[in-house]
């Protein structure tokens, strides 16, 4: 019985990890789409839109940059933009 409970807990944790990875990738795609439209808003506004913390937004941006995406925050546009759009 104990092994069964342990196995069920392990599978539940694994499913949550997969869902979290999928959710993070979805947020990355949404952020990139908004950046291409120059309409992300400030990090705090983006956090509200995505229903996550501002710190999580900054982590996602950092991950995108580490993956090679040229993503910058434009003060004048108050939006994340891609490198070619940055001014």
N, C-alpha and C positions, 0 to 999 in steps of 0.2 A: 504494500500500500504506500509506503514512504517513497519508494522509487517512482511510482506512478505520479504522486504529487510533485516530486522534484522534476520529473520530465515535463509535466504540464506547466509548471512555473518557468522552466527553461524555454519552452516553446512560446509562452506568452511574452517573455522578455525578448526573444528573437523576433517575434512579429512586431513588437513595439519599435525595436531598433530599425527594422526594415521600413516601417511606416515613417519613422522620423527621418530616415535618409531620403525617402521619397518626398516627404513634405519639404525638406530643405532644398532638394533639387527643384521642386516646383516653385518655391520662393525665389530661387536664383533666376529661374526663367522669367518669372513675373518682374523681378527687379530689372533684368536686362531689357525686357520689352518696354517698361516704363522709362528706362534711361534712354532708349533709342527714340522715344517720343518726347524726351526732355521734360517729363512730368512726374518724377518721383516725389517731389517735395523735399523738405528738409528731413534728416534722419528721424526726428521725433514724429513727424507727420507720416512717414513711411511705416514706422513702427505701429502707429495707430491703425493704418490701413491694413497691415498684415496681421494685426493682433498679436504682436510679439514685442519684446523689449527693444529699446533703442540700442542697447549693447548687442543684442542678437543681430540687428540690422548691420551693425558695424562688423560683426564677425563674418556675416555672409559676404559683405563687400570685400573684406580681407581675403576670404577664400577665393572669391572670383578673381581678385588680383593675382593671388598665388597661382591660379590656374592659367594665367596669361591674359586675362581680359584687361584691356586698358579702360579702366573706369575711374572717373574723377568726380569730385563734387564741385559744381560751379556756383560760387556765391551769387553771381549776378542772375543766374537762372533759378537759383534755389532748388537745384535738382542734380542728381547724379547724371552724368553724361558719359558717352564713350569718348575715348581720347581724341578721335578726329573731330568731334563736336565741341571739344573743350576750348573756351576762349576766356 
